[in-house]
């Protein structure tokens, strides 16, 4: 495997931020809005007041096959001429450092360039519809074939039965080789102030309010769900191939965000979160040979911010 120097790594990160303006990589960001429609604050001119930028770092710690991912996203609300709330355009870049035995002939460096469009439409007091369409180019920068291109998206209908309870019906197209489409079905329940239960597949989560000083809130959460990605890469001696990493994960986390009602679907302002997890049922899958390699369980750490 080729060696990497700090200078090369810095160049990768710099290139990634530049690609933000030409090319959302997280499944979580594609989950449906469970309550009201997303509202984007604008100036009197109709321009967005702020452009949300998200940064995320994740490590999967394993002595044999480990991954670390650095990702950045930017979301651009279109002008209000398209209606309120306006469509949101997403641009993203992610760099994954893959550590694996040389016998597997895997690349050290994997990249993902993504762009997408999401739209929320409130039909009436009860029903809201959200649609998402995206295109990802996930590659080792050597394989530029169809193995590296993915079409992602989703469609959801949210039925608000009461301020404390809503149902979600829909599906998410992940673009992964092993799991192209998953259902997004479930409910959001607020049993009491300060508790929010998101029972929506494929990533259910329970949230607890720890503190609120009127300016910022601090939340703790427990969750689980499916994780993974597919990249096209050039396999030595075999040519173009596709590599899929997958796991099932249980997590615990802390999040700080501006004060808002528990049922607020989208909160403007700075947000920070720290998450630790345990990943099991970990696999690497090679598409051309239909080979699957089982991996040991691993611990995960994720840091993210949006501002």
C-alpha positions in Angstrom: 0.0 0.0 0.0 1.3 3.5 -0.8 2.5 5.6 2.2 0.9 8.9 3.1 2.7 12.0 4.3 1.2 14.9 6.4 1.5 17.1 3.3 -0.5 14.7 1.2 -3.2 14.5 3.9 -3.4 18.3 4.1 -3.8 18.5 0.4 -6.6 16.0 0.5 -8.5 18.0 3.1 -7.9 21.3 1.2 -9.1 19.8 -2.0 -12.2 18.5 -0.2 -13.2 21.9 1.0 -12.7 23.3 -2.5 -15.0 20.5 -3.9 -17.8 21.7 -1.6 -18.6 24.3 -4.2 -18.7 22.0 -7.2 -20.0 18.7 -5.8 -25.2 15.0 2.0 -23.2 12.0 2.7 -24.9 11.0 6.0 -27.9 8.8 6.0 -29.1 10.6 9.1 -29.5 13.9 7.3 -31.9 12.1 4.9 -34.3 11.0 7.5 -37.8 12.6 7.3 -38.8 15.7 9.2 -41.3 14.4 11.7 -43.3 17.5 12.6 -43.7 20.9 10.9 -42.1 21.8 7.6 -38.5 22.9 7.6 -38.3 26.7 7.8 -35.2 28.7 6.6 -34.8 32.2 7.9 -34.3 34.8 5.2 -33.5 38.5 4.9 -36.1 41.0 3.5 -34.3 40.7 0.2 -35.2 37.0 0.1 -31.6 35.9 0.5 -30.9 33.3 3.2 -29.7 34.8 6.5 -27.1 32.1 6.9 -25.7 29.1 5.0 -25.5 26.1 7.2 -22.1 24.4 7.0 -21.6 21.0 8.6 -18.3 19.3 9.6 -18.0 15.7 10.8 -15.2 13.3 11.9 -15.7 9.6 12.6 -13.4 6.8 13.6 -14.1 3.1 13.6 -11.4 1.6 15.9 -10.2 -1.9 14.9 -6.7 -3.3 14.9 -7.3 -5.2 11.7 -9.7 -3.1 9.5 -10.4 0.4 10.7 -11.8 3.5 9.0 -11.7 7.2 9.7 -13.8 9.7 7.8 -13.7 13.5 7.6 -16.7 15.1 5.9 -18.0 18.5 5.2 -21.4 19.7 3.8 -23.0 23.0 2.9 -26.7 23.6 2.4 -28.0 26.4 0.2 -31.6 27.5 0.4 -32.9 28.6 -3.0 -34.6 32.0 -3.3 -38.2 32.4 -2.0 -39.5 32.7 -5.5 -39.7 28.9 -5.3 -42.0 29.1 -2.4 -41.7 28.8 1.4 -40.0 26.8 2.7 -37.6 26.9 -0.3 -35.9 23.9 -1.8 -32.5 23.1 -0.3 -29.4 22.3 -2.4 -26.8 20.1 -0.6 -23.1 19.9 -1.6 -20.7 17.6 0.2 -17.3 16.0 0.3 -15.9 13.1 2.5 -12.5 11.6 2.8 -12.1 8.1 4.2 -8.8 6.6 5.4 -9.1 2.8 5.2 -6.7 0.7 7.2 -6.7 -3.0 6.1 -4.4 -6.0 5.6 -2.3 -5.8 2.4 -3.7 -9.2 1.4 -7.1 -7.6 0.7 -5.6 -5.3 -1.9 -7.7 -2.3 -0.8 -7.0 1.4 -1.3 -5.9 3.5 1.6 -7.8 6.6 0.4 -11.5 6.8 -0.6 -13.4 9.9 -1.6 -17.1 10.9 -1.9 -18.4 13.9 -3.8 -22.2 14.5 -3.4 -24.9 16.9 -4.4 -28.6 16.8 -3.8 -31.9 18.6 -3.7 -34.6 18.4 -1.0 -38.1 19.9 -0.8 -40.7 20.0 1.9 -44.3 20.7 1.1 -47.0 21.1 3.8 -50.3 19.9 2.3 -52.5 20.8 5.3 -52.5 20.8 9.1 -52.1 17.0 9.2 -50.0 16.1 6.2 -46.4 17.1 5.1 -44.5 15.6 2.2 -40.7 15.6 1.8 -38.8 14.5 -1.3 -35.0 14.2 -1.8 -32.9 13.5 -4.9 -29.1 13.1 -4.9 -26.1 12.0 -6.9 -22.9 10.7 -5.3 -19.5 10.0 -6.9 -17.7 7.6 -4.4 -14.3 6.4 -5.6 -10.6 5.9 -5.0 -10.1 8.4 -7.7 -8.9 5.6 -10.0 -12.2 4.0 -10.8 -14.4 6.4 -12.6 -16.8 3.8 -14.0 -20.5 3.3 -13.1 -19.3 1.4 -10.0 -18.5 4.8 -8.5 -21.8 6.6 -9.3 -24.8 6.3 -7.1 -28.3 7.8 -7.3 -29.8 8.4 -3.9 -33.0 9.9 -2.6 -36.2 9.4 -0.7 -39.9 10.2 -0.4 -41.8 10.6 2.8 -45.3 11.4 4.0 -45.6 12.7 7.6 -49.0 12.5 9.3 -49.3 14.7 12.4 -52.0 13.1 14.6 -51.4 15.6 17.4 -48.6 18.0 18.6 -47.1 15.0 20.5 -47.4 12.2 17.9 -46.8 11.8 14.2 -46.5 8.9 11.7 -43.9 8.7 8.9 -44.3 6.5 5.8 -41.6 6.4 3.0 -38.4 4.9 1.7 -34.7 5.9 1.3 -32.6 5.0 -1.7 -29.1 4.6 -0.2 -27.3 3.7 -3.4 -25.3 1.0 -1.6 -24.7 -2.3 -3.4 -25.8 -4.4 -0.5 -28.7 -2.3 0.6 -30.0 -0.1 -2.3 -33.4 0.8 -0.7 -34.6 0.8 2.9 -38.0 1.7 4.4 -38.4 4.9 6.5 -41.4 3.9 8.5 -42.2 4.7 12.1 -43.4 7.4 14.5 -42.3 10.3 16.6 -43.6 10.6 20.1 -43.2 13.3 22.7 -44.4 11.5 25.9 -43.5 14.5 28.1 -41.6 17.8 27.9 -37.9 17.1 27.4 -38.3 13.6 26.0 -38.5 12.8 22.3 -38.8 9.2 20.9 -37.9 8.9 17.2 -39.0 5.4 16.3 -38.2 5.7 12.6 -36.3 3.0 10.7 -33.5 2.6 9.8 -32.0 4.7 12.7 -34.4 5.0 15.7 -33.3 7.2 18.6 -34.5 8.3 22.0 -33.6 11.9 23.2 -33.6 13.3 26.7 -33.2 17.0 27.6 -30.5 17.5 30.2 -30.5 21.3 30.6 -31.9 24.5 29.0 -30.8 28.0 30.1 -33.0 29.7 27.6 -30.2 30.2 25.1 -28.9 26.7 24.6 -30.2 23.2 25.2 -28.1 20.1 26.0 -29.6 16.7 25.0 -28.5 13.1 25.5 -29.6 10.3 23.2 -29.5 6.6 22.7 -29.8 5.1 19.2 -29.1 2.2 16.9 -29.2 1.5 13.2 -27.6 0.6 9.9 -24.4 2.2 8.6 -22.1 1.7 5.6 -21.1 2.9 2.2 -20.1 1.7 -1.3 -17.1 3.0 -3.2 -15.8 2.2 -6.7 -12.1 1.3 -6.7 -9.5 -0.2 -9.0 -8.6 -3.6 -7.6 -5.0 -4.7 -8.5 -5.0 -7.6 -10.9 -8.8 -7.5 -11.3 -9.7 -4.0 -12.7 -12.7 -2.0 -11.7 -14.7 -3.2 -8.7 -17.0 -1.9 -6.0 -16.3 -2.2 -2.2 -19.1 -2.0 0.4 -18.5 -1.6 4.1 -21.5 -2.2 6.4 -22.2 -2.5 10.1 -25.0 -2.4 12.7 -24.4 0.2 15.5 -25.6 1.1 19.0 -24.7 4.6 20.0 -24.9 7.0 22.9 -24.4 10.8 22.4 -24.6 14.4 23.6 -25.8 17.3 21.6 -25.8 21.1 22.2 -28.1 23.3 20.2 -30.0 26.6 20.4 -33.1 26.5 22.6 -36.2 25.3 20.8 -39.3 23.2 21.4 -38.7 19.5 21.5 -40.9 19.0 18.4 -39.0 21.6 16.3 -37.9 19.8 13.1 -35.0 22.1 12.3 -33.2 24.5 14.6 -31.1 27.4 13.2 -27.8 28.2 14.8 -24.7 26.4 16.0 -25.0 22.7 16.9 -22.3 20.4 18.4 -22.5 16.7 19.1 -20.2 13.9 20.4 -21.2 10.3 19.9 -19.7 6.9 21.0 -20.8 3.6 19.7 -20.3 -0.1 19.3 -20.4 -1.6 15.8 -21.1 -5.3 15.1 -22.1 -7.4 12.1 -19.3 -5.6 10.3 -18.6 -6.8 6.7 -16.6 -5.9 3.6 -18.2 -7.0 0.3 -16.6 -7.2 -3.1 -19.2 -6.8 -5.9 -17.5 -8.5 -8.8 -16.5 -11.7 -7.0 -19.5 -11.7 -4.7 -17.1 -12.2 -1.7 -18.0 -11.1 1.8 -15.4 -10.7 4.6 -16.6 -10.7 8.2 -14.9 -8.2 10.5 -14.5 -8.1 14.3 -16.7 -5.8 16.4 -15.3 -2.3 16.9 -15.8 0.9 18.9 -16.8 4.1 17.1 -16.4 7.8 17.9 -18.1 10.7 16.0 -17.7 14.4 16.4 -19.9 16.9 14.4 -20.8 20.5 14.3 -23.0 22.8 12.2 -22.8 26.6 12.0 
